[in-house]
Structure formats: C-alpha cells, structure tokens
Amino acid sequence: MLSSLISNGQPQTIDRLELMIPWWSFTKTVLAATALSLVRDGLTGLDERIPDQPFTLRQLLQHEAGLADYGELAEYHAAVRKNVSAWSVDDMMRRLDGTRLRYCPGAGWHYSNVGYLLIGRLIERLTDLTLDEAVIQRTLSPLGLSNVRFAKTRADFQITHLGDASNYDPAWVYHGLLIGPISQAALFLDRLLCADLLPTGLLQEMQVARILGGPIPGRPWITPGYGLGVMQGAIDGGFTICGHTGCGPNSVIAVYRICDGDASACCAVFETDASDGAVETKVVGQLMQALQSG
C-alpha cells in the first residue's frame, strides 16, 4: 500500500520513493477542474449546450448527459484481460452504440467514461491545445504539481508501481490516464479545494452532489453522491468527504478530503489486489485519525 496524508495543508506522510502510480478515474477530477477553468475564463458556460450535442458541460461532468459507458461491454473487459491493444475511439463508440442517448439529458444518472472523453475533446477545442498541454497549463502547474503526466503507451505504463507486472495499454482509458506520485494526488485535491485556482462559486458548484441512494455494502458511504468530477457524500459520524476513487486492472486509488470547522485533512491511498471499498475505508480511517489528532 502507498499512501500520502495532508493535515491542515501540511504534508504528513509521503512515500519517499515517489513511485509513479496510475491515477485511474481520479483523472476525472483533474479534467473537471480543467473544464471549470474554462468556465472561469468565460470560454464556455456550465449550462450551455455543448456544440452539436444535446447536453451541457454540467451534465457531462455530473454523469447526467444520458450517455452509456464502455465499461458495460463484456468484450471490453475481455480484451483488457488479454492485454491486446486498445480499440480506436471510433471502434469503441461503434461497439457501444455510444452516440445513442439512454435517457434525456438531466433526467437520470449513469456513470460514463464516454462523457469525460467528450470533456477532454471540449477542452482541446476551446483552448486550441492538446489535452496534455491544457491540463498542465490550466491546472497542474498553477497548483504547483510536478511529475504528473498522461500515460499513452505501454512503455509509459511500465514506469508505474505496477511495472513489469502489467502489460496494460493505457489507451483503454479513453478520457486519458494520468500517472504520478501518490503524494501529488493528495496535493492536487487539497490545493484544488482550498486554493484560488477556481473562484468560490465554481468550487461550490463542483461540490453540489446528486445523491445516489443510501449506504453501499462494503464501502464507507452513508449517502453517496456525485458532484462535478468528484464523488461526495456523507460517511459515518456526520462527516462529508469529497474526492474520487479510481479502479483499474489489479489496483485502486482513492483520494479524499474532509473538513471539520477550521481543521482539514486530505488522504490518498493506492493499493493492488484490493477492492474499492477496502481502499476507501483505509482513506476514511486516516482522515478521521488526522482530524482527531489535529
């Protein structure tokens, strides 16, 4: 297990080896912050329809656009297990029938990686930059992060903590897969939610969650919800945590922040051969311990 803890803005634990790890779906939080920087700068609006699409940026960020997800495809998971090269985007969308809406935008909720693929394309179109350049210039660099980048080839993935144990093609993550040290994941979330990268109003919008039911067996959520690129909801004790969990072949990352009055803590945990609930529970344990000792 690798972990990093920040208490009241100060790093408490950092993996000294600073091994690179896949951020999996925590990448969505970075993409969301980048997209919201476009709203900040007046390049688009949260509730404006995406050009040539029937849904808005808010609906894409919150998984309310009506889109399906390629994770529903059994053939997708079979191909990943076989370590074959990723399908092209066009091939993936054809297999998924990905342009067909499953419900009217705003009328339902369904987790969709395809939605974040479209967010990445929107970022590129509005900034006239590659996604890599836009994320670095608009989000990572302003927050003081380094040594974080998109993995694009199997060779890129080989430098991660999983190393030779995986021959994974990161192109299977169609919205892009960030890799970086665990400490940088914790630092990103802590600085995003307490710094001035985004104005207060947008940060508040980001953390308005759609409630997605009641407790989830095996996971720490009492009332899980999803905001704009963040998983947010209540846990035991009346506290709320905000962040994201990401799962990939044989590994999980969970990065969350908690506040109690003026006290705050942010924790990132990465573990192999573990469930998402087990890793989230370890994060919550470290967060509660930090609050109690702080």
N, C-alpha and C positions, 0 to 999 in steps of 0.2 A: 504494500500500500504506500502511495505517495500522498502527502498532504501539506497544505500551507494554511496558516491561520493569521488573520489580521484582526487586532483588537483596538478599537478606537483609533483606527487609521494607522496603527503601528504594526509592522510585521512581527509575529511572534515565533513562527516556525517556518523555515524554508528548507526544502530539500537541497542540501549543499552540492549535490552532483548536478542539479539543474537539468535533469534529463528531459528531453522533448517527449511530449505525450500528445495523442490525438484529442482535440477538444470536442469531437463529435458534435452533438447538437447544441453545445454551449456556443458554437459558432453562430447560431441563430441570434443570440443576444448581441453579438458584435455586429452582425448585419442589421439588426433592428436599430442599434444606436447610430450606425452609419446612415440608414434611411431617415431616421429622425433628425439628423443633422441637415438633411436636405430640406425638411420642413422648417427647421430653424432658420435656414437661409432663404426661405421663400421660393425654393425651386419646385416645390410641389406642396400639396395640402394633404392632410391626413384623410379628409373626407371627399377629396376629388377623385373621380373615376380615373383609373389608370388608362392611358391612351389605348383605344381599340379593345378595351376589356370592360366587362360589366360590373367590376368590383373596385373597391377603393384600397388605398395603401393600408388604412386601419384594418380593413377586413383581411387583407393578406397577412399582416403582422399578427393578427389575433386568431388566425385559422378559421375565419368566418366567411371565406370567399366562395365556398361551395366546391372547392377542388378536392380531387381524390389524392391518394398518396401511393407512391410506388412500393412502399413497404407492405401494401396489401397483396402484392403479387408473390405467389409461392415460387414462381420461376425466378424472381429477383433474388430471393434468399438462397435458392439452389445454386444460382450462378455465382453468388458471392462465396458460398462454401467451396465451390470448385476452383476458386482463385482464377477464374477467367477474367479477361479484360472487360471493363465496363461497356455497356451498350452506349451508343451515341444518344444524345438527348432526344433526337427525333425518333429513334427506335424505342426508347423508353416511353415516350409520350404515346406512340402508336400502340404499344402493348397495353398501356394503362387506359387508353382512350382518354388521355389526360386533359383534353380541351373541353370535354363534356362536363358541365356542372352537375353535381349530385344534389344540390339544393339551391334555392335562391340566395344570393349573397346577403349575409346578415341574418338569415332566418334559421341558421343552425351552426354547429361547430364540428369540425373534423380536422384533426392534426394532419398537416400536409407539408411535406418537404418540397413538393412542387411549388407551393406558394412562395417559399423562400428562394427557389430558383428564379422565379419571376421578380422577386425583390432585388436579387443580385443584378438581373438584367436592367431593371429600372435605374439602379444606382449607376451602372455603367453608362446608360443613355443620358442621364441628366448631368453627369459630371464630365462626360467625354474622357473618362479614364478607364483603365482596366479595373476589375473588382479589387485586385491586389493593391493597386495604387490608391484607389479611393478609400479602402479600409485603413490603409496606413496613414494617408494624409489627413483624413477627416476624423479618425477615431483612435487608432493605436498610438500614433506619435503625440497627439495633443494630450493624451493621458499618461505619457511617459513610459510606454511599454516598448520593449525591445525583444529581439529574438523570437518573434511570433510571425508566422507566415502560412500561406496556403500550401498544403501538400498537393502535388499534381501528378506525380509519378510513383511507381512502386519504389524507386530509389529514394524519393523523399520520405516515404513511409518507413523505410528501413532504418533511418536515423532516430526513430522514436524509441521509447521504452520497450515497445513490443519487439523491435529489432528483427532478427532473423526468424523469430517465431511466427512471423506473418509475411505472406506474400501478397498482401492486400493491395488492390488498386484503389487509391483514394478517389478516383473519378466516379466510383459508385455513390459518393455523396454529391448529388447533383448541384446543390447550392454552394458547394465548396467546403473544404475541410481544413480548418486552422490547426496547426500544431505549434506547441510552445511549452515552456516550463509550467509546472503546476502553480508556482508562485505568481507567475504573470497572469494566470487565470483569476486567482483571488484578487490580485491587484487591480485588474481591469474592472471587475464588478464593483469593488469597493470604491474606486475612484469615479466610476460612471455614476453611481448612485449618491455620491456626496460632493462631487466637484461641479464645476460650472461648464462642462462640455455642452450640456443641454440646459436650456432655461428651465426654471422651476415648473412652469406649466406643462412642458413636454415630459419632464420626469414624472410628474403626477399622472399624466395621461398614460405613460408607459406602465404604471403600476396599478391602473384600474383594471381589475381582473374580472373576467367572466367566470362565475362559479360553475364548476363542472361536477357537482354531486357531493356525496358525503365521503366518509372515511374510505381509504383504499387499503384492503388487507395486505399486510406485509410492508407497508410504506408509512411514513410518519404523518401523512396529511390527514387533517380532520375535515377541512373544507378546501379541496384543491381548486385552483383556478388558473387562468392563463391571461396575462396582460398583453402588452405589445412586445413580443420577443422574450418574455420572461414568464416562468412558472411562479405563481404567487398564491399563497393561501395560508390558512391557519394550521398550526400544529398544537400539540398538547401543551397546556399551560396558558393558553390565550395569546400566544405569540404568533406573529406573521413572519414568514421568510420569503425572500424574493431571489430568484436566480434561474438556473436551468440545470437539468440533468441531460446527459448525452450517453447513448449506448451504441456500441459498435461490436464487431466480432470479438468476443472474449474479453471485453473491457468496458468499464463505466466511469464517467466523470460526473461529479455533482459539485456545483459551485453556488453557494447561497450566502445571503447577508441577512442579519437580524438586527433590530433596534429595540431598545428599551429606554425610553427617555433620551438622555444625552449619551447613553452607552450604546456601542455598536460592535458587531463582530462580523467578519466575513471568513468563510472557510471553503477551501477546495479540496476534494479528495478524489484520487484516481486509483482504481483497483482492477486487477484482472480476475477473471473467473468468479465474478460476484454479480448479484442481482442489483437492479437499480434501487430497490427498496433498502437493501443492506447498506449500500454506499450512502444513500440519503440519510439513513439512520445514524451512520457514523458522523456525517456532517452536522446533523442536529445535535448530537451529543457534544461535539467540540464547541459548537456555538453556545449551547447552554452553559457549558463549563466556563467559557470565556466571559459570559455575562456575570456569572456568579462570582468569579474571581476578580472581575474588573471593578 
